[in-house]
Amino acid sequence: MTTMDLIPADAVPRFQTRPDGGLDIDTVYTRCPQCGIVATSTGVDYAITAGGDFDPGEPVELACPALHHYRVTVADFLPRDASCFCVRCGSPIVVPATADQVVCLTCRLYQDGPARPTDAVSHFEAADALSRPPKAALKR
């Protein structure tokens, strides 16, 4: 990832829809309330209108990369206020500056975001460890 260029928070919509009217989940960034990861969802459930389009007036159920499930509204979608280039195809992508993981909308590659730590234990590994039940103590 290159250094992020900040853009006005209201310059890019907080989400996009697909040609069929459904929600493009690769454009929806939220912060998981359980582990703090900022990324797109690994699973989504949302209401649709009578015409079959995404209904932004209803809550959306999401799952973070650490598989925590939570419910949000469109107001909780983070603004895509920074830009970078895809590490595979070089396309420009617009993401939240606080994202741990981002998705290229051209080639759909999931890649490190601007806020992903570079230390030995990544934010995802730490969140994954927190999401697992503790190991039982070994008995001798």
N, C-alpha and C positions, 0 to 999 in steps of 0.2 A: 504494500500500500504506500502511496505517496502521501506527502503532507496534504491535509485537507484544506480546501479553499472554502471559507464560509460564505454562504449566500443568504439573502433575507429569508427568514423562516416562513413567510407567507408567499414566497415566490413559486413554490412547488406544492401541489396538493398533498395532503397527508396520506392519501391512498389513491389507487387507480382501480378501475374495473376492467374486466376482460371484455372482449367483443360480445360475449353472450350475456353481459350484464352482471355476472358474478364478481365477487371481490377478488382482486389479484393479491393474494396473501403475501407475495414477495415484495409488495410495496407498503405493507403495514408493519411499522416498527413500534414496539412497546417495551416497557421495562417490566420484567417479571416481578411481582410483589414478593415472591418467596426467596429468590436468589439474586435479583438485581440485574440479570443479563438483559442487555438491550439488543434485540435481534428481531428478525421476522419469525413467524410462527411455524412450528413443525406440524401443527394441526389446527383446524379452524372450524367453527360451526357458527352460522349466522342466519338471520331471518331474511326471507326474500319477499318482495312485493307481489301483488297479484299478477303483475306482468313478468315476473321471473327475475327481476333485478335485485341487487343487494339493497337491503333496507337499512340506511345509516341511522335511522331513528331507534333501532332496537339494539340491545346488548350483543356483543360478540364474544364467543368463548374461544380461547386460544390455548396453545401449549408452547412453552419456551423450549429451547434446545436441550435443557435438562429435564424435560418432560413434566414440568409443573403445569397444572391446568388452572386457569383463572378467567375471570369475566371482566370485560371492559366496555366502554362506549367509544364512539368515534372521537370524542373529546380527549380520550387517553392515548390516541395514536400520536406518536412523536413527530414533530416537524422534520422534514428532510432538508436540513439547513447546511449541509456540507457536500462537497463534491470530490470525487477521486476517479481513478481509472481502473478498470478490471485488469487483474494480473494475468488473465488468460487471453482475452480478445482485445484489450485496450480501449474498450468502449467507456465513455464517461458514465458514471453512476452518481445519483444524488441520494444521500443517506443522512441520518442524524449524526451529528458530530460525536455523540455519546455512544454510538453503536459498537458493540463487541464483535458482531458478525454482520456482513452485508451480502446482498445478492445482486449480481449483475443482471439487469433486465434483458440484455441481449443474448447472452449464452447461459444464463441461469446458474452460474458458478457461485457457490457459497464460499466466502473468503473472509479473512480477518478484517475487522472494522477498525476505525481510527482509535477506538478506546480499548482495544484488546491489549492486555498486558503482554510484555515480552519476556517476563521472568520465567523460570523453569516450570512453575505450576500455573497454567493458564487459568483465566477466569472460568472457562468452560469445565476444565478438570476439577477446579475447586467446587463449582456449582454441582457437578455430577456427583462428587463425593458427598456433598451435603444432601443430595436427593436420595441417596441409598440409606437403608436402615443400618444402624451400627452393627458391627460384627459381634457376635457373642464371645465372651471371654472363653479362652481355651481351658479345659479342665485337664488336670494331670492325674 
